[in-house]
Amino acid sequence: MTKNDILEDVQRILAKVLPVQPEECRLPARLGEDLECDSLDRFEIVLELEMLFEIDLDDDCVEAWHTVRDMVDSVYRMTQSPSPAQVAS
């Protein structure tokens, strides 16, 4: 999966949760200032991302998100790392 693939999924999720259009969710867009994402929205976004990508995003990772690029980079890193189930097999 490429970062562009992840960006498209993140844009779709953001447009579902927030009152924005997917094209507004460009990489430099700031979550709070540009997209008006509050803590409750962020929680819902995290749940959506975890289910879609089958990853576990920890609180420190999520708190470090300031832009859409931060989200995409985090999800990309998580999808490139082997999961504990993959390591055990």
Buried (B, 14 or more C-beta within 10 A) or exposed (E): EEBEEBBBBBBBBBBEBBEBEBEBBEBEBBBBEBBEBEEEBBEBBBEBBBEBBEBEBEEEBBEEBEBBBBBBBBBBEBBEEEEEEEEEE
